[in-house]
């Protein structure tokens, strides 16, 4: 497991790199932030879990997402977050953690690839 970014909800305007329509959330590119901060701006009615909308989360790259989720309290099941990126969220003692599996295309690809 390798640290990837910290995600922080905000209501401020930022430079958004993508919009996930199903999640109703605008996302910045953590690869363009010196501290790897991913800003998230949720729209009203977003179906994302309250732990993700109301507080920060840490994200880690895992080799095999399905294996990494085994035995964990999954709050957002695996979904495609862009080309070559599968993500899921778990509740780790009341704190949201994102687990990400990236293909070779997505590693180092930023918003354009993943």
Secondary structure, DSSP 8 states (H G I E B T S, - for coil): -EEEEEEEE-SS-----EEETTTTEEE--GGGSTT-EEEEEE-TT--S-HHHHHS-EEEEE-S-HHHHHTTS-EEEEEEEEETTEEEEEEEETTEEEEEEEE-TTTTT-HHHH-
